[in-house]
Amino acid sequence: MAEKAGPSFAALFAALPVAVMLIDPEGRIASANAECEALLNLSERAMVGQPLESVLQPPGEPSRRDNQGFSAFDAEIEIVRGGRVMVDYIEARVPDHDGWRSVTLHTGATSRRMGHSVDRASAARAAIGAAAMLAHEIKNPLSGIRGAAQLLAGDDDGNDELTTLITTEVDRIAALIDRMQDFTDTRPLSLNPENIYPLLDHARRVALAGFARHVTIEERFDPSLPPVMTDRDAMLQVVLNLIKNATEAMIEQADARITLATAYRHGMAVSPAPGRPRQPLPIEICIIDNGPGAPEDIAEHLFDPFVSGKPEGQGLGLALVDKLVRDMGGIVQYAREGSPPQSVFRILLPRGST
């Protein structure tokens, strides 16, 4: 009995859950899928053969949208037939077909993630101020309590067990305060062009030698990635924090696997704040794991201070990651992607000047 043929490319293209158009070398629409028809309220038959600009007004200057690709996030697109829509607009070359491009219009979650980083920065600034004040006010009495416990430990009244408990708990609180002070450090980082691969390899080896001994760590690298503008120590802390976070999420998982991936995203640009010009952030570094992902009720707030999905978490690890990445001029995002779904922490950073 002959095997049943799988779906054709045309069927797969039509069923894609995001709006996609195919543009020919003359800049005319060659095809559009059903999601695109619904988003633009226009049939594929009406679009085919028309210049892209006769259907919608792409964001950015035409000179920036070259054959290498172009991305604009949270862009308000004007539809020529009437109305506007907020999307992530992505143009990409079609490999092995000179002049052909795909145009993808993402609505919803991706745009919200990109826009959320601005709100997150404002929340982080407020939390930094509160954490700095608390750290200063709490550390002084803690040192006094610890000193008194050490004095009591020298007495002969049999209270050594209690004084040891006091000292241990004071040290635990002091360690938490130290983490808060890392989060409140506002000194500028020393940014330099760096080859990211020795740093990622070092982070992988440190993780495998310690907290990630039971995890398989794979690499999926773009060999032509240019230098990235970063602070080496801060970036190492970011990567180790994300690998540790992924490892802890899969602590009871037998097939725990983490992938370190890099890519160069031509045309990737993000506005750091409303009304500010978009900044190119073409360097992509991803820490991907096959764990269960963050609880849905906190997924949109993972990088907010004091938000944690772990029973014993303080909610400072990912907030520190977000702060350090922003201090390096980049952004960090979380998403569940792929089939089966995987957790993706995506860091976007500026290219280093050479």
Disulfide bonds with the S-S distance in Angstrom:
none
